[in-house]
């Protein structure tokens, strides 16, 4: 296996937690688990409730686009980034099944601007289904949080995620969001073990839109971020390079499919994947 880490500009965006609610209990048990801490929006200046002063001005930013998060990160110096990553990491480790889903998503979005090593215990807290984070949540909500966490940890390189963990997502054909997240991760980590699942994904999701964004947790995202399981399969195969030569006939078959089954975006990604595989 060879690791290809995406180069990220170091930074931190810290978001405020307005309120932390309770979800219906379907995954795990909600009994005897501690309530998550509650943070309210804070005025600018100084330190309040343990929130670093460098973070206060960034609380509750409404624009959650990756571009805006990175732009805001540029306003922080090295010391502020160091304090910020510790703050975000600690707040994530304190999350439980009572934490509001959207607020956990905002913390994960903020963590994505880091390329700084973080706490190794984040892996088990964010990825293990027995983690307090998933206790009492609906299954669909727990799986979505877990899948977004996987992409966050892999693409930032904060923690080295083993291939079997990604494979578990790639073989989740019943959950498009999980599969797409696993396929997205294969663009950062290369392994021949991914090929069967990625190739199967070309047909498995051929007739499904599965529109979603993996760039932000919010379900309110622009068209430019829209992706599908099939698109992520194609991109993942391209990232594998010459080890994915066996996928070229299937990619050509996608290009030759009837017009109503293809889009300009998909055709562009197929051409790009074939070029990457051949070079």
ZADRENRO-175206 format. One line per field, with one value per residue (C-alpha): residue in three letters; chain; residue number from 0; y, z, x. Coordinates in nm, 2 decimals. Example, Ala and Ser with C-alpha at 12.3 -4.5 7.8 and 13.67 -1.06 7.14 Angstrom:
<atoms>
residuo	c(Ala|Ser)
cadena	c(A|A)
num	c(0|1)
c2	c(-0.45|-0.11)
c3	c(0.78|0.71)
c1	c(1.23|1.37)
</atoms>
This chain:
<atoms>
residuo	c(Unk|Unk|Unk|Unk|Unk|Unk|Unk|Unk|Unk|Unk|Unk|Unk|Unk|Unk|Unk|Unk|Unk|Unk|Unk|Unk|Unk|Unk|Unk|Unk|Unk|Unk|Unk|Unk|Unk|Unk|Unk|Unk|Unk|Unk|Unk|Unk|Unk|Unk|Unk|Unk|Unk|Unk|Unk|Unk|Unk|Unk|Unk|Unk|Unk|Unk|Unk|Unk|Unk|Unk|Unk|Unk|Unk|Unk|Unk|Unk|Unk|Unk|Unk|Unk|Unk|Unk|Unk|Unk|Unk|Unk|Unk|Unk|Unk|Unk|Unk|Unk|Unk|Unk|Unk|Unk|Unk|Unk|Unk|Unk|Unk|Unk|Unk|Unk|Unk|Unk|Unk|Unk|Unk|Unk|Unk|Unk|Unk|Unk|Unk|Unk|Unk|Unk|Unk|Unk|Unk|Unk|Unk|Unk|Unk|Unk|Unk|Unk|Unk|Unk|Unk|Unk|Unk|Unk|Unk|Unk|Unk|Unk|Unk|Unk|Unk|Unk|Unk|Unk|Unk|Unk|Unk|Unk|Unk|Unk|Unk|Unk|Unk|Unk|Unk|Unk|Unk|Unk|Unk|Unk|Unk|Unk|Unk|Unk|Unk|Unk|Unk|Unk|Unk|Unk|Unk|Unk|Unk|Unk|Unk|Unk|Unk|Unk|Unk|Unk|Unk|Unk|Unk|Unk|Unk|Unk|Unk|Unk|Unk|Unk|Unk|Unk|Unk|Unk|Unk|Unk|Unk|Unk|Unk|Unk|Unk|Unk|Unk|Unk|Unk|Unk|Unk|Unk|Unk|Unk|Unk|Unk|Unk|Unk|Unk|Unk|Unk|Unk|Unk|Unk|Unk|Unk|Unk|Unk|Unk|Unk|Unk|Unk|Unk|Unk|Unk|Unk|Unk|Unk|Unk|Unk|Unk|Unk|Unk|Unk|Unk|Unk|Unk|Unk|Unk|Unk|Unk|Unk|Unk|Unk|Unk|Unk|Unk|Unk|Unk|Unk|Unk|Unk|Unk|Unk|Unk|Unk|Unk|Unk|Unk|Unk|Unk|Unk|Unk|Unk|Unk|Unk|Unk|Unk|Unk|Unk|Unk|Unk|Unk|Unk|Unk|Unk|Unk|Unk|Unk|Unk|Unk|Unk|Unk|Unk|Unk|Unk|Unk|Unk|Unk)
cadena	c(A|A|A|A|A|A|A|A|A|A|A|A|A|A|A|A|A|A|A|A|A|A|A|A|A|A|A|A|A|A|A|A|A|A|A|A|A|A|A|A|A|A|A|A|A|A|A|A|A|A|A|A|A|A|A|A|A|A|A|A|A|A|A|A|A|A|A|A|A|A|A|A|A|A|A|A|A|A|A|A|A|A|A|A|A|A|A|A|A|A|A|A|A|A|A|A|A|A|A|A|A|A|A|A|A|A|A|A|A|A|A|A|A|A|A|A|A|A|A|A|A|A|A|A|A|A|A|A|A|A|A|A|A|A|A|A|A|A|A|A|A|A|A|A|A|A|A|A|A|A|A|A|A|A|A|A|A|A|A|A|A|A|A|A|A|A|A|A|A|A|A|A|A|A|A|A|A|A|A|A|A|A|A|A|A|A|A|A|A|A|A|A|A|A|A|A|A|A|A|A|A|A|A|A|A|A|A|A|A|A|A|A|A|A|A|A|A|A|A|A|A|A|A|A|A|A|A|A|A|A|A|A|A|A|A|A|A|A|A|A|A|A|A|A|A|A|A|A|A|A|A|A|A|A|A|A|A|A|A|A|A|A|A|A|A|A|A|A|A|A|A|A|A|A|A|A|A|A|A)
num	c(0|1|2|3|4|5|6|7|8|9|10|11|12|13|14|15|16|17|18|19|20|21|22|23|24|25|26|27|28|29|30|31|32|33|34|35|36|37|38|39|40|41|42|43|44|45|46|47|48|49|50|51|52|53|54|55|56|57|58|59|60|61|62|63|64|65|66|67|68|69|70|71|72|73|74|75|76|77|78|79|80|81|82|83|84|85|86|87|88|89|90|91|92|93|94|95|96|97|98|99|100|101|102|103|104|105|106|107|108|109|110|111|112|113|114|115|116|117|118|119|120|121|122|123|124|125|126|127|128|129|130|131|132|133|134|135|136|137|138|139|140|141|142|143|144|145|146|147|148|149|150|151|152|153|154|155|156|157|158|159|160|161|162|163|164|165|166|167|168|169|170|171|172|173|174|175|176|177|178|179|180|181|182|183|184|185|186|187|188|189|190|191|192|193|194|195|196|197|198|199|200|201|202|203|204|205|206|207|208|209|210|211|212|213|214|215|216|217|218|219|220|221|222|223|224|225|226|227|228|229|230|231|232|233|234|235|236|237|238|239|240|241|242|243|244|245|246|247|248|249|250|251|252|253|254|255|256|257|258|259|260|261|262|263|264|265|266|267|268|269|270|271|272|273|274|275|276|277|278)
c2	c(0.00|0.35|0.66|0.97|1.26|1.57|1.88|2.10|2.45|2.44|2.63|2.60|2.70|2.67|2.67|2.73|2.47|2.64|2.35|1.97|1.76|1.40|1.17|0.87|0.56|0.29|0.24|0.14|0.23|0.58|0.49|0.61|0.81|1.16|1.46|1.65|2.00|2.29|2.60|2.92|3.18|3.42|3.78|3.87|3.93|3.75|3.39|3.25|2.91|2.76|2.88|3.02|3.39|3.30|3.09|3.33|3.55|3.23|3.10|3.02|3.12|3.06|2.99|2.63|2.59|2.44|2.75|2.99|2.77|2.78|3.15|3.21|2.97|3.21|3.47|3.25|3.24|2.92|2.96|3.01|2.71|2.50|2.61|2.56|2.20|2.11|2.27|2.11|1.77|1.79|1.90|1.61|1.36|1.50|1.44|1.17|1.04|1.35|1.58|1.75|1.59|1.91|2.05|1.73|1.78|2.15|2.03|1.78|2.04|2.26|1.98|1.94|2.25|2.09|1.91|1.88|1.55|1.52|1.28|0.91|0.83|1.03|0.72|0.50|0.78|0.87|0.53|0.26|0.20|0.13|0.48|0.71|0.93|0.69|0.57|0.61|0.76|0.64|0.39|0.61|0.91|0.71|0.57|0.91|1.07|0.78|0.80|1.17|1.12|0.86|1.10|1.38|1.16|1.02|1.34|1.55|1.27|1.35|0.97|0.69|0.48|0.11|-0.03|-0.27|0.02|0.18|-0.16|-0.19|0.13|0.02|-0.30|-0.11|-0.13|-0.09|0.25|0.49|0.75|0.50|0.36|0.70|0.80|0.49|0.55|0.91|0.78|0.57|0.90|0.95|0.59|0.35|-0.03|-0.30|-0.43|-0.15|-0.24|-0.51|-0.29|0.02|-0.17|-0.32|0.02|0.13|-0.10|-0.13|0.24|0.30|0.38|0.57|0.95|0.93|1.30|1.42|1.63|1.49|1.84|1.95|1.77|2.00|1.88|2.24|2.25|2.40|2.20|2.23|1.99|1.73|1.38|1.03|0.68|0.62|0.94|0.85|0.50|0.65|0.90|0.63|0.41|0.70|0.76|0.40|0.45|0.16|-0.09|-0.02|-0.12|-0.39|-0.13|0.05|-0.18|-0.10|0.27|0.26|0.08|0.37|0.61|0.40|0.38|0.54|0.92|0.92|0.72|0.95|1.32|1.56|1.55|1.17|1.16|1.41|1.20|0.88|1.04|1.18|0.84|0.65|0.90|0.87|0.49|0.48|0.72)
c3	c(0.00|-0.07|0.09|-0.11|0.13|0.01|0.08|0.31|0.43|0.81|0.99|1.22|1.21|1.54|1.55|1.83|1.97|2.02|2.17|2.20|2.17|2.21|1.92|1.91|2.06|1.80|1.80|2.13|2.47|2.59|2.96|3.20|2.94|3.03|2.89|2.64|2.74|2.61|2.45|2.36|2.12|2.28|2.23|2.07|2.28|2.57|2.67|2.78|2.90|2.78|2.43|2.29|2.20|1.86|1.80|1.93|1.62|1.41|1.60|1.41|1.07|0.82|0.52|0.57|0.22|0.23|0.05|0.32|0.60|0.46|0.40|0.76|0.87|0.71|0.97|1.25|1.34|1.44|1.81|1.74|1.52|1.78|2.05|1.80|1.70|2.07|2.13|1.83|1.92|2.28|2.19|1.95|2.21|2.45|2.20|2.28|2.15|2.30|2.09|1.80|1.47|1.29|1.56|1.54|1.17|1.21|1.44|1.18|0.90|1.11|1.18|0.80|0.78|0.99|0.88|1.23|1.42|1.66|1.94|1.82|2.03|1.78|1.55|1.79|1.91|1.55|1.38|1.63|1.63|2.01|2.07|2.30|1.99|1.83|2.14|2.10|1.75|1.46|1.25|0.94|1.14|1.31|0.97|0.81|1.09|1.09|0.71|0.71|1.00|0.79|0.50|0.74|0.91|0.58|0.38|0.65|0.73|1.10|1.17|0.96|0.87|0.78|0.45|0.62|0.77|0.43|0.28|0.53|0.38|0.02|0.07|0.22|-0.10|0.09|0.21|-0.07|0.16|0.33|-0.01|-0.16|0.15|0.12|-0.25|-0.18|0.06|-0.21|-0.38|-0.09|-0.01|-0.29|-0.26|-0.51|-0.24|-0.33|-0.70|-0.68|-0.48|-0.69|-1.02|-0.88|-0.78|-1.15|-1.21|-0.86|-0.86|-1.23|-1.21|-0.88|-0.85|-0.48|-0.49|-0.19|-0.08|0.09|0.12|0.41|0.65|0.60|0.35|0.21|-0.05|-0.39|-0.72|-0.75|-0.46|-0.58|-0.62|-0.66|-0.58|-0.94|-0.97|-0.66|-0.80|-1.12|-0.94|-0.70|-0.99|-1.16|-0.84|-0.83|-1.15|-1.36|-1.10|-1.22|-1.58|-1.56|-1.51|-1.84|-2.05|-1.80|-1.81|-2.19|-2.16|-1.95|-2.22|-2.48|-2.27|-2.39|-2.36|-2.08|-1.86|-1.87|-1.81|-1.92|-1.57|-1.57|-1.91|-1.81|-1.51|-1.71|-1.96|-1.68|-1.50|-1.81|-1.87|-1.51|-1.52|-1.85|-1.74)
c1	c(0.00|0.12|-0.02|-0.08|-0.17|-0.34|-0.14|-0.34|-0.28|-0.25|-0.53|-0.83|-1.19|-1.37|-1.74|-1.98|-2.22|-2.55|-2.73|-2.70|-3.01|-3.11|-3.19|-3.42|-3.26|-3.20|-2.82|-2.67|-2.81|-2.88|-2.89|-2.62|-2.43|-2.32|-2.48|-2.27|-2.14|-2.34|-2.18|-2.36|-2.25|-2.00|-1.92|-1.58|-1.27|-1.12|-1.18|-1.52|-1.62|-1.28|-1.32|-0.99|-1.01|-0.87|-1.19|-1.45|-1.46|-1.52|-1.82|-2.13|-2.00|-2.28|-2.06|-1.94|-1.78|-1.43|-1.30|-1.44|-1.31|-0.96|-0.99|-1.08|-0.80|-0.55|-0.63|-0.48|-0.12|0.07|-0.01|-0.38|-0.38|-0.22|-0.47|-0.75|-0.67|-0.66|-0.99|-1.16|-1.02|-1.13|-1.48|-1.51|-1.39|-1.66|-1.94|-2.19|-2.52|-2.69|-2.48|-2.67|-2.59|-2.53|-2.30|-2.08|-2.07|-1.96|-1.67|-1.57|-1.58|-1.36|-1.11|-1.06|-0.85|-0.58|-0.27|-0.14|-0.12|-0.41|-0.52|-0.50|-0.81|-1.01|-1.01|-1.20|-1.43|-1.53|-1.53|-1.62|-2.00|-1.97|-1.84|-2.05|-2.09|-2.33|-2.52|-2.89|-2.87|-3.08|-2.88|-2.88|-2.76|-2.48|-2.36|-2.36|-2.16|-1.91|-1.87|-1.80|-1.56|-1.37|-1.32|-1.22|-0.95|-0.82|-0.80|-0.64|-0.39|-0.44|-0.46|-0.34|-0.65|-0.59|-0.71|-0.96|-1.15|-1.20|-1.29|-1.58|-1.73|-1.66|-1.86|-2.16|-2.36|-2.69|-2.58|-2.48|-2.33|-2.11|-1.99|-1.93|-1.72|-1.51|-1.46|-1.36|-1.09|-0.93|-0.82|-0.59|-0.48|-0.39|-0.43|-0.51|-0.75|-0.99|-1.02|-1.30|-1.53|-1.46|-1.52|-1.84|-1.95|-1.96|-2.25|-2.40|-2.50|-2.54|-2.91|-2.90|-2.86|-2.75|-2.68|-2.48|-2.18|-1.87|-1.72|-1.95|-2.18|-2.47|-2.73|-2.75|-2.47|-2.42|-2.44|-2.06|-2.02|-2.27|-2.13|-2.26|-2.14|-2.06|-1.86|-1.66|-1.59|-1.46|-1.24|-1.11|-1.01|-0.83|-0.64|-0.52|-0.31|-0.19|-0.29|-0.65|-0.59|-0.85|-1.11|-1.06|-1.30|-1.58|-1.50|-1.52|-1.85|-1.98|-1.88|-2.07|-2.39|-2.71|-2.73|-3.00|-2.77|-2.47|-2.40|-2.13|-1.98|-1.96|-1.81|-1.54|-1.45|-1.44|-1.20|-0.98|-0.98|-0.87|-0.59|-0.47|-0.47|-0.28|-0.01)
</atoms>
